[in-house]
Amino acid sequence: MADELKVMGTLRRRALDAARLLLEESGAEGVQLRAIAARVGSGVATLYHHFDDKDALLAALAIEGWGELARKIEEAMASDRFAHRIDGASTAFLGFIRRHPQLYALMQTEQALAANREVRAAEQQAFASFQTAFRGDERVPPERVEEISLVIWVLGRGIASAVLMQAEPGAADELVRRVISGFGFLLSPRFAG
């Protein structure tokens, strides 16, 4: 029985990995159960043992994406690379969007967020990680942490589109740098004055 569970877990993981590759190659519309089954060497019916349908598989990818984003944010905040934790969190957020555009697009779809409680919970957990960057920053009044972090989180969704539209080499990196600089300005006491 333990070996059977190990194989089942392995197949689920392989299916999610194959789906993620298909997602990055072709977007959500390219994630087809038949293509996943072919890549992992199983039948489509076997995939239904692990996922109720394609939406459930996409939701599992979105949940993993939110978890990965939360980990990246926490790692960046813990590093010594940034003068402020907010800079680390924002850089991780925008960097994740830049490196995983199709995954982030899936994570943001109404289908994934509105229809699935677990996906919404995963986003809230990622947002909670992001929000911790604002606590203890002398530029952010403690009573304004929630609304300031929410504004930047929501702006990040729009910024994601702008980053993804940059076709010139290095243009997206420059845009991210300028956005981080702009966030710093908006948080400066002089601006809030």
HELIX and SHEET records of a PDB file:
HELIX    1   1 ALA A    2  SER A   26  1                                  25    
HELIX    2   2 ALA A   28  GLY A   30  5                                   3    
HELIX    3   3 LEU A   33  VAL A   40  1                                   8    
HELIX    4   4 VAL A   44  HIS A   50  1                                   7    
HELIX    5   5 LYS A   54  ALA A   78  1                                  25    
HELIX    6   6 ARG A   85  ARG A   99  1                                  15    
HELIX    7   7 PRO A  101  GLN A  108  1                                   8    
HELIX    8   8 GLU A  110  ALA A  115  1                                   6    
HELIX    9   9 ARG A  117  GLN A  131  1                                  15    
HELIX   10  10 THR A  132  PHE A  134  5                                   3    
HELIX   11  11 PRO A  142  ARG A  144  5                                   3    
HELIX   12  12 VAL A  145  LEU A  164  1                                  20    
HELIX   13  13 ALA A  171  LEU A  187  1                                  17    
HELIX   14  14 PRO A  189  ALA A  192  1                                   4    
END                                                                             
